[in-house]
Structures are given as C-alpha cells and as structure tokens.
Amino acid sequence: MPLVIFIDMSCYKNPNLKAKNTFLLHKGSRQEQRFLFVLIKFHEVKMNKKRLGVVAIVSCSFIGLSGCAVEKTTANNVSMGQEELITNGNFSQGTDSWWAAGADLQATDEMGCITFTKRGSNPWDVILGQSGLALKKGEDYHLKFSALAKQSINVKALVQHNGAPYTNHFVKDIYLNQELKPFEFSFKPSGDDDSVQFQFQMGTETPTTVCVKNVSLTGPQYVKESDLASVRVNQVGYFVRGPKHATIVTKETSPMDWKLLDADKKLIAKGQTIPFGLNKASGEHVQLIDFSSVQTPTKKAILEVDGHQSHPFAIDNAIYSTMKYDALSFFYQQRSGIDILPEFVQRADLARPAGHKPEVVTCFNNTDAKGNQWPGCDLSLDVTGGWYDAGDHGKYVVNGGISLWTLTNYYEREKLAARANAFADGKAKLPENKNNFNDLLDESRWMMDFMMSMQAPENSKVSVPVGDQSNQLDRLKLTEIDASGMAFHKVADDAWTGMPLPPHKDPRERFLSYPTTAATLNLAATAAQCTRVWQDLDASYAKRCLTSAEKAWKAANQHKNVYAYDNFVGSGPYDDTQLDDEFYWAAAELFITTGKEEYKKAVLSSPYYLVTPKGDIEATGDLYWQGVSAAGTLSLAIVPNSLPEKEIEKARANIIKTADAYYQSIESEGYQIPYSTKEYPWGSNSNLMNRSIFMGVAYDFTKDQKYVDGIINAMDYILGRNALDQSYVSGYGSRPLTNPHHRFWAHSADSNSPIVAPGVMSGGPNSINFSDPVAASMKGKCIGQTCWKDDIGAWTLNEITINWNAPFFWAASFLDETVQ
C-alpha cells in the first residue's frame, strides 16, 4: 500500500493579513458562483506517477518555508496506478478545496454540509463542488461518498467539464433522506479533460440541509504537457538603451550559455547566465540573464538557453506608446450611464449601450444578509454616470476615490516634471475630444461628477450604524442622523448577477448603501484635488468641487465613526474602521488647495504626517484603497503648497527613502522585482504598480536612473517575466490575459460576448485568499507568484478593477514619456 506525504499549507500564512486582502472574499462569497467556469491545472504540484512506495508532493525546504507541519496519510483503497483526485474528501481540513453556490457551506464532524433557503429554477442554482480535477480518456474512475439530507431530496451527482459545453463525464440522480447512505459508481471519460469539476446539484429541490462525507474519486490524474517557456522575458519588449533582464527556470547551478537571436535566427549577442538559486516567491530554481549591453533595435528577438527559447519580444522605444492609451481606455469602457461607441474603442464588438441610464435610486429598505431590517430614507439621488468598479456593476465611492486620485495625480506629476503633455485634448479616444481640455481630466471628471452626485443633500435623514459594530453584524443598532454632506458608500445591485451580463441588461433592483465616514473623506480628498486642477480651466466647475469637498470634510468630522460592513448581497463592502489615514489624506488635499489653517492643523497633528511606506516584508504603509495616507504625502511633495520648504523637502526625502527600500528588494528576487513580501495578497499586481508610483516620483526629484530601472523591472514581471510565463495584460504578449472575471468581457463564458479589451491588467497572484471555486482547488498546491489562473470564475485571482488599472496606467505612461 503506497504512502502519500501531504503538506499542511495552512502554516504558510501571513499573520499580519490586511483587510484589503479579504474584502473581495465577501464581495464574491454568496450567490455569484452560479455561472462560474473553473479551469485549474495542477501543474505546480503533481503526483509522482512512478511505481514508488512513497510519494512526496512538495517539501518545505523546496519552497523555502519553515515551521510547516508534515502529515503522513495512508492512501486507503487506492491501488497502484490510481490516485485520489478529491482533496479533503473527509472535511478534516474544514471546507478547504470545496465551494458552494446558492448555499452556506459548513464542515462539522468530518462532513461537509450545505444549507439553502431558496428553491432555484435550475439544478445548478445550488451546488456543492470541487474544482481542479483532470481526467484521462478511457481510464477507469471510481466515485464513492456517503450522504444524507434533513428532508428527503433528489440530488444530482456529476463530474463535468468546467465550461461550455459542460460535457458530463458522469451524472447520476440519487435520493437522500435522513439516513446516511453510502454510494459508489464507476465511469470512463470520453476524452482527456484538464478542467473538471465534481458537483452535487440540487437547486430545484425543496430547501434543506445536505451533508456528505468520505468523498473519493480515484483514477489516473491527467497531466497536460506544460506549454510554459522556461526562459521568461517581458513578452512585449525592452527599451533600446534600458535594462534588459530575463530569468530561466533550471536545475543547473553553473553558468549557462545564452544567445540572443533575431527574427531570422541570426546571432545578435551571447553571454552567460548568472546563477541565482531558489526564488522563494515561486519555489523555482532560477538563473538570471542580463543582455542590457544590446542596444540594437529589433522588432523580434528571442533568447535561447540550452535549447530552450523565450517568447519573441521587441527592442524598441515605443514599447508602451499604445499600451498607455489602452490602459486609459479601460476607464472609458467601464463608464456607466453612457453609450460606449465603436469610434472610441479598439474593436467594434467592444461597443455597447449605456448601462443604468438613468440611475435614480434610494436607500436600501429591506432585510440585509445578516438579518438586519433597514428602514430606507425619504430621498432619491440621480447617480447616473461614474465607473463600474470591476467585473460587477457596483459603483463605489471608496475605491473610486483612490482610482480617481491616481489618474489625477499623474496629471499633476506631469506638471511637476514639466514634460510634454501626452494627454492633451484629442490624444486619447474619448467622446469629450475637441473640448480643449486634457483627456486625463476629461476621464477623471466623469468619475468626479458621480462622486459628487453621491453626496447627501441638506437635511438628509438617514439611519446608519454609529460606532464600531463589527462584532454584532447580525444585530446592528441603527441611529437616524442628519447626513447632510456625507457621501453614500455605494450604489449596487440587490443580489449578485450571473455572467455574461452586459450592464444595459442588468435586471436587478439597485439601491444606495448608507453614507459612511470613509466614503465622505474619499469625496473630500478627490474633490479638493479636482478644485485645483480645474481652477484655471473651468472656474465654475472648480468652485463646485471645492464646495463639495468642504461640505464633506465638515460632515466627516461631525460623524467620525460611521463604518461600512459586509451586510449586503450583490456588492463588495469596502469596509474600513481605521480612518486616521483618510482624515490625513483629505486634510492634505484640502490644505494644498486652500491653504486654510483648519486643514493645516489637521495635517500637522496627524500621526501620518509626511509618513511614507517602509518597503519592508510586511508591506507596511503600501498605498491601496484602505491605506491612503501615502497619497496625502505624495500630493504634499508634488503639488506646490504653503508648507515650509524644509517640510516639503522632508516629504520628498521620505518618498526617496521608500523608493530606495522598494528598489533594494530587486536583489533578493529571482524575477528581480521591487517587491519582497511574505505572501502575495489579493490584487498583488497593483501593489507592484503602486510601488512604481513612488519610484517614478523619486526619479522626478533626483533624476537617478535606478528608479526608472525599478519600474522597468516591475513592468517586465507584469508582461511575462514571472513564474507563470504570463502577461497579465490583455492584448499584450504571447500569453496575454484572456479570461478576466468580468460580466461584459465574458467570451469564455459565452462566445457571443466580446474578448476583453486590450490594456487591462489582472489582479494577479493571490496566495492568501482562496474563496472562489477556482482558487479553492489551488489551496495548498501553489506558492506565492504561482497562485493565479486565467479563469473567468476566479474573482480572487483574475478580476480587473479601476484601482488596479489606474497605477498600471500611471507606470506605463511614466515609462513611455521618460525613457528615450
């Protein structure tokens, strides 16, 4: 009987997990799974098929971990040549690797139990499932489990391809009652399939609780041959006079010969690799290639090492000249309340009718997901416009704020750098072309108008939860307040929708979520920024922005502790109960714009005054939607203001110190990125891009080329020089992002839906949160940079959002305009 060694990866966690890494767990954890299409390959960790008595899946020393617990388990009833394909079939590890749709899933007494309270229209409306299986054509597979139901019910057990046309390899209707019964079946798949799900479906049955235990599926694991290139490069290209680095995955420890070939396979240059060793962030042994000395432009080059070739790439100074406009176009295509016209998008099939036009909504007046009854309010707001936040149709003031700030910050940074304006009127494709305004400001204004429309008018009475009630979400105490000047947190659907679903076909009722302090401060900060950039262009609009900003500041100080919670189905919470950083950011923007003593006092007394990220392994202080203090310091350092000169110099010195810390991380990383961290959080690619902002601004202050090089290295990673040989940007590279979690760009779910527009960046690897079905099957089987899949169902890995594309746009634009 073979002995199988498994690693308990639960030890491989970040004890300092930030809330930013968990909010989307709530955003997608309820009813979104109905039309998920999961594609998982176990190419990072595979069972050894040799006839050995002991199989070791992975070792702590290999992946560079310490303190991991090793558990030895006898593989009962699994004969030679057979493998157990179900992970955690006895639920001894809780609900790890399992997922549920339309129901709540709990693990108890080594059983997995799902409880559903609504009968659906289709069997797949309620599912208990596991993804990430792979079956081999014609082989024998054996399925076993025991199951019961609190009320008699018919359940469909099936093994099917994950995605259209949903080919069933096995399907069987079974009858369950209160008696725990064993079931056993055998079947042969009709074809090789590396994307398979096992499911129990019961959506059309009477609501009840169904429990299963000892779930087992044995047979040979189909292993699809890897198509990853071992020589990893920026698949788009490198600047002629810039740094040119690549990474090769190899077990060799001695230097290896490399060759750079042109399109005709003629030798351009040659050299030797530089041994690196273990890249802890991916578990790979790698060597480095430096071909920076090559300064001959070419449209197509290939690196070759030991017979292994890279994807083709260019050596050219126009690498990002189109990409930056595509990255900006993402925001136009995320607009709500306006027709997306073919003349302003890259392909005709990306055009669509306006979604949610008009959008006049009132407060939520029903029972929330935790059982709290909300009374509604006596007001309605016209909130037409704005940007859809991500793959869903929610529009959020929090997250909208940092996204809007980032675009406008690039405009302000351009003024600081005194560079030619790449976004002058008409440079980007927008319906506002020929209005004599900068295109960046045109796009930003679309969101700014929405943000201001979310502000409560005078004498608005709204019931809100005052104070931190995080420990009583099922019994919130609501208090009616005068919310005048506060910003409503979001407008969103009353339930998760399936996909594909273009926004103009969204059938759900929409509502305002109550105003929060965080949303109000996001409004104050961005409206203050709006005031100064429009002051000399449209004084009337600038005055409107300032009025909104100052009202918001006043309202936030009157109601300092109204927080958002994860209480509503159909949208993300963007919750935050630590708001000192938001107060600092808003005060800084208002002080820069007005110079008023009130705001200066708030800035100087803040614990975040001139503080910048540490650049440590914990990513302390990194910029993101829930940690915005760095935005305030960046603005104080970039935009002329009335702080004493020595204080402005201190702010700049702190930014340079942060950029230095980021840059130093390059030395310890096998892919030479300015990012060393214990884990890869939700949206990790955006963390790398936000770090690029600091390095870019440090370059503006110092003209030190190393900061530009750091951004180039970061972009190399985003565009293919990474552990998955993956360009995380749609439309760019040999292996571009193709299947993001998005309801309109949903071609992999429905061939009638368009493929994603070019210039969109995926959130990237997430080794912390495995809450969607795709990610669930990867838990314990991936490491850091390898925890990602290009799958429409992977909202924790492969969603696309406005706050992720904003710093990507910033970095691409900076490089295109800085490197000559």
C-alpha positions, 0 to 999 in steps of 0.5 A, spaced: 500 500 500 503 506 497 504 512 502 502 519 500 506 525 504 501 531 504 503 538 506 499 542 511 499 549 507 495 552 512 502 554 516 504 558 510 500 564 512 501 571 513 499 573 520 499 580 519 493 579 513 490 586 511 483 587 510 484 589 503 486 582 502 479 579 504 474 584 502 473 581 495 472 574 499 465 577 501 464 581 495 464 574 491 462 569 497 454 568 496 450 567 490 455 569 484 458 562 483 452 560 479 455 561 472 462 560 474 467 556 469 473 553 473 479 551 469 485 549 474 491 545 472 495 542 477 501 543 474 505 546 480 504 540 484 503 533 481 503 526 483 509 522 482 506 517 477 512 512 478 511 505 481 514 508 488 512 506 495 512 513 497 510 519 494 512 526 496 508 532 493 512 538 495 517 539 501 518 545 505 525 546 504 523 546 496 519 552 497 523 555 502 518 555 508 519 553 515 515 551 521 510 547 516 507 541 519 508 534 515 502 529 515 503 522 513 496 519 510 495 512 508 492 512 501 486 507 503 483 503 497 487 506 492 491 501 488 497 502 484 496 506 478 490 510 481 490 516 485 485 520 489 483 526 485 478 529 491 482 533 496 479 533 503 474 528 501 473 527 509 472 535 511 478 534 516 481 540 513 474 544 514 471 546 507 478 547 504 478 545 496 470 545 496 465 551 494 458 552 494 453 556 490 446 558 492 448 555 499 452 556 506 457 551 506 459 548 513 464 542 515 462 539 522 464 532 524 468 530 518 462 532 513 461 537 509 454 540 509 450 545 505 444 549 507 439 553 502 433 557 503 431 558 496 428 553 491 432 555 484 429 554 477 435 550 475 439 544 478 445 548 478 442 554 482 445 550 488 451 546 488 456 543 492 463 542 488 470 541 487 474 544 482 481 542 479 480 535 477 483 532 470 481 526 467 484 521 462 480 518 456 478 511 457 481 510 464 477 507 469 474 512 475 471 510 481 466 515 485 464 513 492 461 518 498 456 517 503 450 522 504 444 524 507 439 530 507 434 533 513 428 532 508 428 527 503 431 530 496 433 528 489 440 530 488 444 530 482 451 527 482 456 529 476 463 530 474 463 535 468 467 539 464 468 546 467 465 550 461 461 550 455 459 545 453 459 542 460 460 535 457 458 530 463 463 525 464 458 522 469 451 524 472 447 520 476 440 522 480 440 519 487 435 520 493 437 522 500 433 522 506 435 522 513 439 516 513 446 516 511 447 512 505 453 510 502 454 510 494 459 508 489 459 508 481 464 507 476 465 511 469 470 512 463 471 519 460 470 520 453 476 524 452 482 527 456 479 533 460 484 538 464 478 542 467 473 538 471 469 539 476 465 534 481 458 537 483 452 535 487 446 539 484 440 540 487 437 547 486 430 545 484 429 541 490 425 543 496 430 547 501 434 543 506 440 541 509 445 536 505 451 533 508 456 528 505 462 525 507 468 520 505 468 523 498 473 519 493 474 519 486 480 515 484 483 514 477 489 516 473 490 524 474 491 527 467 497 531 466 497 536 460 504 537 457 506 544 460 506 549 454 510 554 459 517 557 456 522 556 461 526 562 459 521 568 461 522 575 458 517 581 458 513 578 452 512 585 449 519 588 449 525 592 452 527 599 451 533 600 446 538 603 451 534 600 458 535 594 462 534 588 459 533 582 464 530 575 463 530 569 468 530 561 466 527 556 470 533 550 471 536 545 475 543 547 473 547 551 478 553 553 473 553 558 468 549 557 462 550 559 455 545 564 452 544 567 445 540 572 443 537 571 436 533 575 431 527 574 427 531 570 422 535 566 427 541 570 426 546 571 432 545 578 435 549 577 442 551 571 447 553 571 454 552 567 460 547 566 465 548 568 472 546 563 477 541 565 482 538 559 486 531 558 489 526 564 488 522 563 494 516 567 491 515 561 486 519 555 489 523 555 482 530 554 481 532 560 477 538 563 473 538 570 471 540 573 464 542 580 463 543 582 455 542 590 457 549 591 453 544 590 446 542 596 444 540 594 437 533 595 435 529 589 433 522 588 432 523 580 434 528 577 438 528 571 442 533 568 447 535 561 447 538 557 453 540 550 452 535 549 447 530 552 450 527 559 447 523 565 450 517 568 447 519 573 441 519 580 444 521 587 441 527 592 442 524 598 441 522 605 444 515 605 443 514 599 447 508 602 451 506 608 446 499 604 445 499 600 451 498 607 455 492 609 451 489 602 452 490 602 459 486 609 459 481 606 455 479 601 460 476 607 464 472 609 458 469 602 457 467 601 464 463 608 464 456 607 466 450 611 464 453 612 457 453 609 450 460 606 449 461 607 441 465 603 436 469 610 434 472 610 441 474 603 442 479 598 439 474 593 436 467 594 434 464 588 438 467 592 444 461 597 443 455 597 447 449 601 450 449 605 456 448 601 462 443 604 468 441 610 464 438 613 468 440 611 475 435 614 480 435 610 486 434 610 494 436 607 500 436 600 501 429 598 505 429 591 506 432 585 510 440 585 509 444 578 509 445 578 516 438 579 518 438 586 519 431 590 517 433 597 514 428 602 514 430 606 507 430 614 507 425 619 504 430 621 498 432 619 491 439 621 488 440 621 480 447 617 480 447 616 473 454 616 470 461 614 474 465 607 473 463 600 474 468 598 479 470 591 476 467 585 473 460 587 477 456 593 476 457 596 483 459 603 483 463 605 489 465 611 492 471 608 496 475 605 491 473 610 486 476 615 490 483 612 490 482 610 482 480 617 481 486 620 485 491 616 481 489 618 474 489 625 477 495 625 480 499 623 474 496 629 471 499 633 476 506 629 476 506 631 469 506 638 471 511 637 476 516 634 471 514 639 466 514 634 460 510 634 454 503 633 455 501 626 452 494 627 454 492 633 451 485 634 448 484 629 442 490 624 444 486 619 447 479 616 444 474 619 448 467 622 446 469 629 450 475 630 444 475 637 441 473 640 448 480 643 449 481 640 455 486 634 457 483 627 456 486 625 463 481 630 466 476 629 461 476 621 464 477 623 471 471 628 471 466 623 469 468 619 475 468 626 479 461 628 477 458 621 480 462 622 486 459 628 487 452 626 485 453 621 491 453 626 496 447 627 501 443 633 500 441 638 506 437 635 511 438 628 509 435 623 514 438 617 514 439 611 519 446 608 519 450 604 524 454 609 529 460 606 532 464 600 531 459 594 530 463 589 527 462 584 532 454 584 532 453 584 524 447 580 525 444 585 530 446 592 528 443 598 532 441 603 527 441 611 529 437 616 524 442 622 523 442 628 519 447 626 513 447 632 510 454 632 506 456 625 507 457 621 501 453 614 500 458 608 500 455 605 494 450 604 489 449 596 487 445 591 485 440 587 490 443 580 489 449 578 485 448 577 477 450 571 473 455 572 467 455 574 461 451 580 463 452 586 459 450 592 464 444 595 459 441 588 461 442 588 468 435 586 471 436 587 478 433 592 483 439 597 485 439 601 491 444 606 495 448 603 501 448 608 507 453 614 507 459 612 511 465 616 514 470 613 509 466 614 503 465 622 505 473 623 506 474 619 499 469 625 496 473 630 500 480 628 498 478 627 490 474 633 490 479 638 493 484 635 488 479 636 482 478 644 485 485 645 483 486 642 477 480 645 474 481 652 477 484 655 471 480 651 466 473 651 468 472 656 474 465 654 475 466 647 475 472 648 480 468 652 485 463 646 485 468 641 487 471 645 492 464 646 495 463 639 495 469 637 498 468 642 504 461 640 505 464 633 506 470 634 510 465 638 515 460 632 515 466 627 516 468 630 522 461 631 525 460 623 524 467 620 525 465 613 526 460 611 521 463 604 518 461 600 512 460 592 513 459 586 509 451 586 510 449 586 503 448 581 497 450 583 490 456 588 492 463 588 495 463 592 502 469 596 502 469 596 509 474 600 513 474 602 521 481 605 521 480 612 518 486 616 521 489 615 514 483 618 510 482 624 515 490 625 513 489 624 506 483 629 505 486 634 510 492 634 505 488 635 499 484 640 502 490 644 505 494 644 498 488 647 495 486 652 500 491 653 504 486 654 510 489 653 517 483 648 519 486 643 514 493 645 516 492 643 523 489 637 521 495 635 517 500 637 522 497 633 528 496 627 524 500 621 526 501 620 518 504 626 517 509 626 511 509 618 513 511 614 507 511 606 506 517 602 509 518 597 503 519 592 508 516 584 508 510 586 511 508 591 506 507 596 511 504 603 509 503 600 501 498 605 498 491 601 496 484 603 497 484 602 505 491 605 506 491 612 503 495 616 507 501 615 502 497 619 497 496 625 502 504 625 502 505 624 495 500 630 493 504 634 499 511 633 495 508 634 488 503 639 488 506 646 490 503 648 497 504 653 503 508 648 507 515 650 509 520 648 504 524 644 509 517 640 510 516 639 503 523 637 502 522 632 508 516 629 504 520 628 498 526 625 502 521 620 505 518 618 498 526 617 496 527 613 502 521 608 500 523 608 493 530 606 495 527 600 500 522 598 494 528 598 489 533 594 494 528 588 494 530 587 486 536 583 489 533 578 493 528 576 487 529 571 482 524 575 477 528 581 480 522 585 482 521 591 487 517 587 491 519 582 497 513 580 501 511 574 505 505 572 501 502 575 495 495 578 497 489 579 493 490 584 487 498 583 488 499 586 481 497 593 483 501 593 489 507 592 484 504 598 480 503 602 486 510 601 488 512 604 481 508 610 483 513 612 488 519 610 484 517 614 478 516 620 483 523 619 486 526 619 479 522 626 478 526 629 484 533 626 483 533 624 476 537 617 478 536 612 473 535 606 478 528 608 479 526 608 472 530 601 472 525 599 478 519 600 474 522 597 468 523 591 472 516 591 475 513 592 468 517 586 465 514 581 471 507 584 469 508 582 461 511 575 462 517 575 466 514 571 472 513 564 474 507 563 470 510 565 463 504 570 463 502 577 461 497 579 465 495 584 460 490 583 455 492 584 448 499 584 450 504 578 449 504 571 447 500 569 453 496 575 454 490 575 459 484 572 456 479 570 461 478 576 466 472 575 471 468 580 468 460 580 466 461 584 459 468 581 457 465 574 458 467 570 451 469 564 455 463 564 458 459 565 452 462 566 445 457 571 443 460 576 448 466 580 446 474 578 448 476 583 453 479 589 451 486 590 450 490 594 456 487 591 462 491 588 467 489 582 472 489 582 479 494 577 479 497 572 484 493 571 490 496 566 495 492 568 501 485 568 499 482 562 496 474 563 496 472 562 489 471 555 486 477 556 482 482 558 487 479 553 492 482 547 488 489 551 488 489 551 496 495 548 498 498 546 491 501 553 489 506 558 492 506 565 492 507 568 484 504 561 482 497 562 485 493 565 479 489 562 473 486 565 467 479 563 469 473 567 468 470 564 475 476 566 479 474 573 482 480 572 487 485 571 482 483 574 475 478 580 476 480 587 473 478 593 477 479 601 476 484 601 482 488 596 479 488 599 472 489 606 474 497 605 477 498 600 471 496 606 467 500 611 471 507 606 470 506 605 463 505 612 461 511 614 466 515 609 462 513 611 455 514 619 456 521 618 460 525 613 457 528 615 450 
